[in-house]
Protein backbone atom coordinates (compact mmCIF):
# COMPACT_ATOMS: atom_id res chain seq x y z
CA UNK A 1 0.00 0.00 0.00
CA UNK A 2 1.28 3.47 -0.85
CA UNK A 3 2.17 5.74 2.06
CA UNK A 4 2.30 9.47 2.59
CA UNK A 5 5.88 10.61 2.00
CA UNK A 6 7.23 13.18 4.45
CA UNK A 7 10.30 14.93 3.04
CA UNK A 8 12.16 16.10 6.12
CA UNK A 9 14.16 19.22 5.25
CA UNK A 10 14.93 20.29 8.81
CA UNK A 11 14.47 19.57 12.50
CA UNK A 12 12.52 21.22 15.29
CA UNK A 13 14.33 24.15 16.85
CA UNK A 14 17.21 23.31 19.21
CA UNK A 15 16.09 23.58 22.82
CA UNK A 16 12.51 22.42 22.33
CA UNK A 17 11.49 19.71 24.86
CA UNK A 18 12.43 16.24 23.65
CA UNK A 19 8.94 15.02 24.45
CA UNK A 20 7.51 17.15 21.65
CA UNK A 21 9.49 15.04 19.15
CA UNK A 22 10.07 16.38 15.62
CA UNK A 23 8.50 17.59 12.37
CA UNK A 24 7.57 14.17 11.01
CA UNK A 25 5.68 13.37 14.22
CA UNK A 26 3.83 16.70 14.14
CA UNK A 27 2.93 16.23 10.48
CA UNK A 28 1.62 12.70 10.97
CA UNK A 29 -0.41 13.71 14.04
CA UNK A 30 -2.05 16.67 12.28
CA UNK A 31 -2.74 14.47 9.25
CA UNK A 32 -4.54 11.92 11.43
CA UNK A 33 -1.96 9.23 10.75
CA UNK A 34 0.50 7.22 12.79
CA UNK A 35 4.16 7.62 11.90
CA UNK A 36 4.09 3.99 10.67
CA UNK A 37 1.52 5.01 8.06
CA UNK A 38 4.03 7.50 6.64
CA UNK A 39 7.41 7.16 4.99
CA UNK A 40 9.89 9.79 6.20
CA UNK A 41 12.99 10.62 4.14
CA UNK A 42 15.47 12.94 5.86
CA UNK A 43 17.01 14.65 2.87
CA UNK A 44 19.17 16.93 5.05
CA UNK A 45 21.05 13.77 6.06
CA UNK A 46 21.55 12.73 2.43
CA UNK A 47 18.79 10.13 2.29
CA UNK A 48 17.42 9.38 -1.16
CA UNK A 49 13.83 9.87 -2.21
CA UNK A 50 11.76 7.00 -3.65
CA UNK A 51 10.13 6.88 -7.05
CA UNK A 52 7.22 9.36 -6.94
CA UNK A 53 4.74 6.70 -8.07
CA UNK A 54 5.40 4.82 -4.81
CA UNK A 55 3.85 7.67 -2.76
CA UNK A 56 0.18 8.39 -2.10
CA UNK A 57 1.08 12.03 -1.55
CA UNK A 58 4.00 14.19 -0.43
CA UNK A 59 4.41 16.67 2.42
CA UNK A 60 7.61 18.74 2.58
CA UNK A 61 8.48 20.04 6.04
CA UNK A 62 9.88 23.31 7.26
CA UNK A 63 13.56 23.91 7.93
CA UNK A 64 15.96 26.35 9.54
CA UNK A 65 17.88 26.28 6.24
CA UNK A 66 17.32 28.90 3.54
CA UNK A 67 16.21 27.96 0.03
CA UNK A 68 18.40 30.72 -1.42
CA UNK A 69 21.51 28.94 -0.10
CA UNK A 70 20.93 26.21 -2.71
CA UNK A 71 22.20 23.31 -0.59
CA UNK A 72 22.86 20.15 -2.60
CA UNK A 73 20.16 18.18 -0.75
CA UNK A 74 17.69 21.02 -1.39
CA UNK A 75 18.39 21.25 -5.11
CA UNK A 76 18.13 17.46 -5.35
CA UNK A 77 14.74 17.62 -3.62
CA UNK A 78 13.59 20.42 -5.93
CA UNK A 79 14.35 18.33 -9.01
CA UNK A 80 12.61 15.32 -7.48
CA UNK A 81 9.52 17.45 -6.81
CA UNK A 82 9.33 18.31 -10.49
CA UNK A 83 9.21 14.58 -11.22
CA UNK A 84 6.47 14.08 -8.61
CA UNK A 85 4.41 16.92 -10.06
CA UNK A 86 4.85 15.49 -13.56
CA UNK A 87 3.64 12.14 -12.24
CA UNK A 88 0.56 13.90 -10.77
CA UNK A 89 1.36 12.96 -7.17
CA UNK A 90 -0.39 15.34 -4.72
CA UNK A 91 2.11 17.62 -2.97
CA UNK A 92 1.86 19.99 -0.01
CA UNK A 93 4.86 22.13 0.96
CA UNK A 94 5.05 23.68 4.43
CA UNK A 95 7.18 26.82 5.02
CA UNK A 96 10.54 25.74 3.54
CA UNK A 97 8.65 23.16 1.51
CA UNK A 98 6.36 25.88 0.15
CA UNK A 99 9.35 27.98 -0.84
CA UNK A 100 11.13 24.97 -2.35
CA UNK A 101 8.16 24.26 -4.61
CA UNK A 102 8.15 27.88 -5.78
CA UNK A 103 11.88 27.74 -6.46
CA UNK A 104 11.63 24.42 -8.33
CA UNK A 105 8.87 25.79 -10.56
CA UNK A 106 10.66 29.01 -11.47
CA UNK A 107 9.62 31.45 -8.75
CA UNK A 108 11.92 33.64 -6.65
CA UNK A 109 12.64 32.92 -2.97
CA UNK A 110 14.70 35.19 -0.74
CA UNK A 111 14.64 37.12 2.54
CA UNK A 112 11.42 39.01 3.20
CA UNK A 113 12.10 42.76 2.95
CA UNK A 114 10.31 43.35 6.28
CA UNK A 115 12.27 40.68 8.15
CA UNK A 116 10.87 37.92 10.34
CA UNK A 117 7.25 36.93 10.83
CA UNK A 118 6.63 34.82 13.92
CA UNK A 119 3.78 33.84 16.21
CA UNK A 120 0.10 33.04 15.78
CA UNK A 121 -1.20 35.33 13.04
CA UNK A 122 -4.52 35.94 11.33
CA UNK A 123 -4.55 34.69 7.73
CA UNK A 124 -7.10 35.75 5.10
CA UNK A 125 -8.52 33.37 2.54
CA UNK A 126 -8.16 34.74 -0.99
CA UNK A 127 -11.14 34.65 -3.41
CA UNK A 128 -9.57 31.79 -5.41
CA UNK A 129 -9.69 29.56 -2.33
CA UNK A 130 -13.48 29.36 -2.48
CA UNK A 131 -13.28 26.96 -5.42
CA UNK A 132 -10.08 25.17 -4.39
CA UNK A 133 -10.61 21.55 -3.37
CA UNK A 134 -8.22 21.83 -0.41
CA UNK A 135 -8.73 25.40 0.80
CA UNK A 136 -12.49 25.86 0.39
CA UNK A 137 -12.96 24.30 3.85
CA UNK A 138 -11.29 27.28 5.54
CA UNK A 139 -13.17 30.33 6.84
CA UNK A 140 -12.46 33.77 5.41
CA UNK A 141 -10.17 34.54 8.39
CA UNK A 142 -8.31 31.95 10.43
CA UNK A 143 -5.34 31.83 12.85
CA UNK A 144 -2.14 30.00 11.92
CA UNK A 145 1.31 29.57 13.43
CA UNK A 146 4.13 31.15 11.45
CA UNK A 147 7.91 31.41 11.72
CA UNK A 148 9.92 32.47 8.69
CA UNK A 149 12.49 34.94 7.43
CA UNK A 150 12.39 34.02 3.74
CA UNK A 151 9.33 34.10 1.49
CA UNK A 152 8.19 33.47 -2.05
CA UNK A 153 8.89 36.93 -3.42
CA UNK A 154 7.76 36.13 -6.98
CA UNK A 155 5.36 33.36 -7.88
CA UNK A 156 6.18 30.87 -10.63
CA UNK A 157 4.07 30.99 -13.81
CA UNK A 158 0.51 29.79 -13.35
CA UNK A 159 0.54 29.90 -9.52
CA UNK A 160 -2.60 31.13 -7.74
CA UNK A 161 -2.65 32.83 -4.31
CA UNK A 162 -5.08 31.15 -1.89
CA UNK A 163 -4.29 32.96 1.39
CA UNK A 164 -2.45 36.07 2.58
CA UNK A 165 -2.08 38.56 5.40
CA UNK A 166 -0.75 42.10 5.78
CA UNK A 167 2.83 40.82 6.15
CA UNK A 168 2.94 37.94 3.68
CA UNK A 169 1.25 38.15 0.28
CA UNK A 170 1.77 34.43 -0.49
CA UNK A 171 0.75 32.56 2.67
CA UNK A 172 -0.87 29.83 0.60
CA UNK A 173 -0.49 29.07 -3.09
CA UNK A 174 -1.78 26.50 -5.56
CA UNK A 175 1.18 25.87 -7.85
CA UNK A 176 -0.53 23.26 -10.05
CA UNK A 177 -3.50 20.86 -9.79
CA UNK A 178 -3.17 19.18 -6.37
CA UNK A 179 0.15 20.93 -5.68
CA UNK A 180 -0.04 23.42 -2.82
CA UNK A 181 2.28 25.38 -0.57
CA UNK A 182 1.63 27.11 2.76
CA UNK A 183 4.01 29.57 4.37
CA UNK A 184 2.32 28.97 7.73
CA UNK A 185 2.63 25.79 9.82
CA UNK A 186 -0.58 23.72 10.00
CA UNK A 187 1.33 21.00 11.90
CA UNK A 188 2.39 23.25 14.81
CA UNK A 189 0.55 23.12 18.12
CA UNK A 190 0.15 26.13 20.40
CA UNK A 191 2.66 24.48 22.75
CA UNK A 192 5.25 24.19 20.00
CA UNK A 193 4.70 27.81 18.94
CA UNK A 194 5.15 29.00 22.53
CA UNK A 195 8.48 27.17 22.79
CA UNK A 196 9.66 28.63 19.50
CA UNK A 197 8.89 32.14 20.75
CA UNK A 198 10.66 31.50 24.03
CA UNK A 199 13.78 30.11 22.35
CA UNK A 200 13.88 32.93 19.79
CA UNK A 201 13.01 35.53 22.44
CA UNK A 202 16.29 37.45 22.44
CA UNK A 203 16.35 37.74 18.66
CA UNK A 204 12.73 38.85 18.54
CA UNK A 205 13.31 41.58 21.11
CA UNK A 206 16.43 42.76 19.27
CA UNK A 207 14.27 43.04 16.15
CA UNK A 208 11.87 45.32 18.02
CA UNK A 209 9.04 42.86 18.61
CA UNK A 210 6.88 42.76 21.74
CA UNK A 211 7.63 39.28 23.09
CA UNK A 212 4.89 39.39 25.74
CA UNK A 213 2.31 40.32 23.13
CA UNK A 214 3.47 37.52 20.83
CA UNK A 215 3.06 35.01 23.67
CA UNK A 216 -0.40 36.38 24.48
CA UNK A 217 -1.48 35.90 20.87
CA UNK A 218 -0.62 32.18 20.78
CA UNK A 219 -3.78 30.15 20.27
CA UNK A 220 -5.01 26.85 18.90
CA UNK A 221 -5.23 26.73 15.10
CA UNK A 222 -7.71 23.95 14.37
CA UNK A 223 -8.83 25.53 11.08
CA UNK A 224 -5.31 25.55 9.65
CA UNK A 225 -4.52 22.09 11.00
CA UNK A 226 -7.47 20.50 9.19
CA UNK A 227 -5.69 21.17 5.89
CA UNK A 228 -3.40 18.20 6.51
CA UNK A 229 -6.28 15.77 7.06
CA UNK A 230 -8.00 17.14 3.98
CA UNK A 231 -4.78 16.75 1.98
CA UNK A 232 -4.49 13.10 3.04
CA UNK A 233 -8.10 12.49 1.97
CA UNK A 234 -7.50 14.10 -1.43
CA UNK A 235 -4.32 12.08 -1.86
CA UNK A 236 -6.21 8.86 -1.11
CA UNK A 237 -8.85 9.82 -3.67
CA UNK A 238 -6.13 10.39 -6.27
CA UNK A 239 -4.91 6.84 -5.74
CA UNK A 240 -8.28 5.07 -5.70
C-alpha positions in Angstrom: 0.0 0.0 0.0 1.3 3.5 -0.8 2.2 5.7 2.1 2.3 9.5 2.6 5.9 10.6 2.0 7.2 13.2 4.4 10.3 14.9 3.0 12.2 16.1 6.1 14.2 19.2 5.3 14.9 20.3 8.8 14.5 19.6 12.5 12.5 21.2 15.3 14.3 24.1 16.9 17.2 23.3 19.2 16.1 23.6 22.8 12.5 22.4 22.3 11.5 19.7 24.9 12.4 16.2 23.6 8.9 15.0 24.4 7.5 17.1 21.7 9.5 15.0 19.2 10.1 16.4 15.6 8.5 17.6 12.4 7.6 14.2 11.0 5.7 13.4 14.2 3.8 16.7 14.1 2.9 16.2 10.5 1.6 12.7 11.0 -0.4 13.7 14.0 -2.0 16.7 12.3 -2.7 14.5 9.3 -4.5 11.9 11.4 -2.0 9.2 10.7 0.5 7.2 12.8 4.2 7.6 11.9 4.1 4.0 10.7 1.5 5.0 8.1 4.0 7.5 6.6 7.4 7.2 5.0 9.9 9.8 6.2 13.0 10.6 4.1 15.5 12.9 5.9 17.0 14.6 2.9 19.2 16.9 5.1 21.0 13.8 6.1 21.6 12.7 2.4 18.8 10.1 2.3 17.4 9.4 -1.2 13.8 9.9 -2.2 11.8 7.0 -3.7 10.1 6.9 -7.1 7.2 9.4 -6.9 4.7 6.7 -8.1 5.4 4.8 -4.8 3.9 7.7 -2.8 0.2 8.4 -2.1 1.1 12.0 -1.5 4.0 14.2 -0.4 4.4 16.7 2.4 7.6 18.7 2.6 8.5 20.0 6.0 9.9 23.3 7.3 13.6 23.9 7.9 16.0 26.3 9.5 17.9 26.3 6.2 17.3 28.9 3.5 16.2 28.0 0.0 18.4 30.7 -1.4 21.5 28.9 -0.1 20.9 26.2 -2.7 22.2 23.3 -0.6 22.9 20.1 -2.6 20.2 18.2 -0.8 17.7 21.0 -1.4 18.4 21.2 -5.1 18.1 17.5 -5.4 14.7 17.6 -3.6 13.6 20.4 -5.9 14.4 18.3 -9.0 12.6 15.3 -7.5 9.5 17.5 -6.8 9.3 18.3 -10.5 9.2 14.6 -11.2 6.5 14.1 -8.6 4.4 16.9 -10.1 4.8 15.5 -13.6 3.6 12.1 -12.2 0.6 13.9 -10.8 1.4 13.0 -7.2 -0.4 15.3 -4.7 2.1 17.6 -3.0 1.9 20.0 0.0 4.9 22.1 1.0 5.0 23.7 4.4 7.2 26.8 5.0 10.5 25.7 3.5 8.6 23.2 1.5 6.4 25.9 0.2 9.3 28.0 -0.8 11.1 25.0 -2.3 8.2 24.3 -4.6 8.1 27.9 -5.8 11.9 27.7 -6.5 11.6 24.4 -8.3 8.9 25.8 -10.6 10.7 29.0 -11.5 9.6 31.4 -8.7 11.9 33.6 -6.6 12.6 32.9 -3.0 14.7 35.2 -0.7 14.6 37.1 2.5 11.4 39.0 3.2 12.1 42.8 3.0 10.3 43.3 6.3 12.3 40.7 8.1 10.9 37.9 10.3 7.2 36.9 10.8 6.6 34.8 13.9 3.8 33.8 16.2 0.1 33.0 15.8 -1.2 35.3 13.0 -4.5 35.9 11.3 -4.5 34.7 7.7 -7.1 35.8 5.1 -8.5 33.4 2.5 -8.2 34.7 -1.0 -11.1 34.6 -3.4 -9.6 31.8 -5.4 -9.7 29.6 -2.3 -13.5 29.4 -2.5 -13.3 27.0 -5.4 -10.1 25.2 -4.4 -10.6 21.5 -3.4 -8.2 21.8 -0.4 -8.7 25.4 0.8 -12.5 25.9 0.4 -13.0 24.3 3.8 -11.3 27.3 5.5 -13.2 30.3 6.8 -12.5 33.8 5.4 -10.2 34.5 8.4 -8.3 31.9 10.4 -5.3 31.8 12.9 -2.1 30.0 11.9 1.3 29.6 13.4 4.1 31.2 11.5 7.9 31.4 11.7 9.9 32.5 8.7 12.5 34.9 7.4 12.4 34.0 3.7 9.3 34.1 1.5 8.2 33.5 -2.0 8.9 36.9 -3.4 7.8 36.1 -7.0 5.4 33.4 -7.9 6.2 30.9 -10.6 4.1 31.0 -13.8 0.5 29.8 -13.3 0.5 29.9 -9.5 -2.6 31.1 -7.7 -2.7 32.8 -4.3 -5.1 31.2 -1.9 -4.3 33.0 1.4 -2.4 36.1 2.6 -2.1 38.6 5.4 -0.7 42.1 5.8 2.8 40.8 6.1 2.9 37.9 3.7 1.3 38.1 0.3 1.8 34.4 -0.5 0.8 32.6 2.7 -0.9 29.8 0.6 -0.5 29.1 -3.1 -1.8 26.5 -5.6 1.2 25.9 -7.9 -0.5 23.3 -10.0 -3.5 20.9 -9.8 -3.2 19.2 -6.4 0.2 20.9 -5.7 0.0 23.4 -2.8 2.3 25.4 -0.6 1.6 27.1 2.8 4.0 29.6 4.4 2.3 29.0 7.7 2.6 25.8 9.8 -0.6 23.7 10.0 1.3 21.0 11.9 2.4 23.2 14.8 0.6 23.1 18.1 0.1 26.1 20.4 2.7 24.5 22.8 5.2 24.2 20.0 4.7 27.8 18.9 5.2 29.0 22.5 8.5 27.2 22.8 9.7 28.6 19.5 8.9 32.1 20.7 10.7 31.5 24.0 13.8 30.1 22.3 13.9 32.9 19.8 13.0 35.5 22.4 16.3 37.5 22.4 16.4 37.7 18.7 12.7 38.9 18.5 13.3 41.6 21.1 16.4 42.8 19.3 14.3 43.0 16.2 11.9 45.3 18.0 9.0 42.9 18.6 6.9 42.8 21.7 7.6 39.3 23.1 4.9 39.4 25.7 2.3 40.3 23.1 3.5 37.5 20.8 3.1 35.0 23.7 -0.4 36.4 24.5 -1.5 35.9 20.9 -0.6 32.2 20.8 -3.8 30.1 20.3 -5.0 26.8 18.9 -5.2 26.7 15.1 -7.7 24.0 14.4 -8.8 25.5 11.1 -5.3 25.6 9.7 -4.5 22.1 11.0 -7.5 20.5 9.2 -5.7 21.2 5.9 -3.4 18.2 6.5 -6.3 15.8 7.1 -8.0 17.1 4.0 -4.8 16.7 2.0 -4.5 13.1 3.0 -8.1 12.5 2.0 -7.5 14.1 -1.4 -4.3 12.1 -1.9 -6.2 8.9 -1.1 -8.9 9.8 -3.7 -6.1 10.4 -6.3 -4.9 6.8 -5.7 -8.3 5.1 -5.7 
